[in-house]
Every structure is written in structure tokens, then in C-alpha cells.
Amino acid sequence: MSNEHIVYAAFDSKGNCLYVGEGKPDRYKHITSGVSHVYEANKWHFKNKFIEVKVIQNNLRDRKSVV
């Protein structure tokens, strides 16, 4: 089981940060999927709003695994 995590952020077309999240390496994909737990992200998706997702930091350890 991998403990690798990332921090990612979603930006609009003007470069405004809309959301910051963390999770497993492919977690950032949810923000543009239309089935996110983030209600606003789903609204952006279905309104065809531009969202750019950038991985801010990777190769982090899951905070739950730190003792």
C-alpha cells in the first residue's frame, strides 16, 4: 500500500485559485470529472467552465501514516 500523496490546486482561466486539495497521486482528476464531492467543481464541469488543475507538491507521505 502506497502512502504517497499530492497537493493540487484548480484554477480558472484568469488564474484564480478555485480549490486546493490533497490525496493519492491521481486524486486531482476528480475536480474535472463531474462526479466530485466538491459541489462547485461539478457546477464548473457541467457549465463547461475552463479549469486547470496543477499538482503543487508530490511525493508526500499521507499525514495519517505519520506517527
N, C-alpha and C positions, 0 to 999 in steps of 0.2 A: 504494500500500500504506500503510495507516494504522499509525502507531506508537502510537496512543492505547491506554492501559491503565487498568485499575481495580484497586483493592484492595477486597476484600469479606470479610465475616465471616458465619458461620452461628451462630444462637443457638437454644437450646431454649426451652421455654415458661416457664422460670424466669429467662431472661435470661443463662444461662451461655453463654459463647463456646465453641463446639464446633470451629470450624475457621476459619482465615484463609487466604485465597488471593489470587492476582493473575492477571491475564490480560487478554485483549481484552474490550471492553465487554459482551459477552453471556456471558462465561465463568462468571459466578455461577450461571447456570441449571443447570450440571452437578450442583451439590450436591444438588438435589432431583429429579434425573432418574431415579435408579435404575441408571444406567449410568456412574457416576463412577469415576475411577481411585482415589478415596478409599473404601476398603472400608467404613469405619464409616458414611459418608454413605449408601451403598447399604443397609446394615442399617437405618438410621433410616427410609429411604424405604419399605422393604418391611414394616416394623413399624408403618407409618402414624404415626410419631412427628412431632410438630409441629417444624418447622424454619423459622425466619425468617431470610432472607438479606438483609443490608443492604450497600449499596455504601458503603464508608467513605471512599474517595477516588476521584475520577475525573479525566479529562483529564491523566493522567500519560503520560510517554513511556516506551516499552519500554526497560528497562535495557540490552538488547542493542544498542540504537541509539545509546546514549550513548558517545562516544569520549573 
